[in-house]
Amino acid sequence: MNQDYRRFTRELRSQDLTRALQRRLDVRARQAVADLADRFQFTGSIEGYLISQSAWEHVCSLRLNPVQVFCHLDMLVEEPFISLYYRGISGLSLKEVQEQARAVSTWEREPETRMRKPRVSTEAARQVAGLYNSFISSIIENASDWTLENGYRSIIASMGISFDGSMRNKMGELPERRLRRLLLQYVVEAELLVAPEYSTVLDLPDNPARGRYVLADGIVMVFSSEPDVAFLRSDSLEATIEIKGGIDPAGALERLGAAEKSAQAAIEVNPRCKNFLVAGVITAEMRRRLDQSRLFEKDFQLVELLSDETRQAEFLAEIFSYTLRMS
């Protein structure tokens, strides 16, 4: 089962990576820089921009506009999105920039998706641009024959590193996200959802928002944390679902302990509350403890719920038919 789950998560990672590449953020960042390039020039001492003389001379020898390589602080103020471009050339991760200067993740949001353009102060831009330029200078100085094409490749490589880091965080969220959508899809298809309204399952979001979903028979389904999913009737906690998607056996008992803590809290609220566990892996010791524990009515394997329709139907029936007694 561990191998099945690893394959499952790798497939999800591949799908997300493909979608990320299709967004072509590197190309759009390059275009944003090109659109601004003629409006800004480096004046005065280049050392004031933390650009080394030898790196500057090498770029000029390539007949490049310096702003194609070095970050001008006023350009960052004008369009913070271009941070992605210069951060990529400098080979720095988002975390490294945050540790050495300041966080720039909000700067690099796609212009089409952000609510408004981030406001970047001159001082903030100076710190970040200086960091980028010092690293870019070092890269150029220590390369035998640096070209702008090398810089473009570094942008893609840096995006991959950032993507890998974000995916590590997302992998912990994916099981919860998929289970939420499974539950939401069921209540829509069974015509149990009262609000919010969705015409068909095709209208459902891939990542259902945390919040309250009003169901028939006075039931409210809540997507939250601790518990991950809760079902209430007239504000009485009737059932919970704890989702622990980790597959590292070394952390299995720690994840079980966290789930048990949440389940115990639910029972203290309502002794008749029924708790369910969905786990990415169940080790032999974890199984022994689950068999001895009375905190969970039943436990389920994550991969089975997401890939086996029979097991999926059993899970949904257990929650909605037997526990909540919904028609």
Secondary structure, DSSP 8 states (H G I E B T S, - for coil): -HHHHHHHHHHHHHHHHHHHHHTTHHHHHHHHHHHHGGG----S-GGGGT--HHHHHHHHHTT--GGGTS--HHHHHH-GGGHHHHHHHHT--HHHHHHHT---TTTTS-TTT-SS-----HHHHHHHHHHHHHHHHHHHHTSSS--HHHHHHHHHHHHHHHHHHHHHHHHHHHHHHHHHHHHHHHHHHTT-EEES--SSGGGS-SS--SEEEEEGGGEEEEE-SSSSEEEEETTEEEEEEEEE----GGGHHHHHHHHHHHHHHHHHH-TT-EEEEEES---HHHHHHHHH-SS-SEEEEHHHHHH-HHHHHHHHIIIIIIIS---
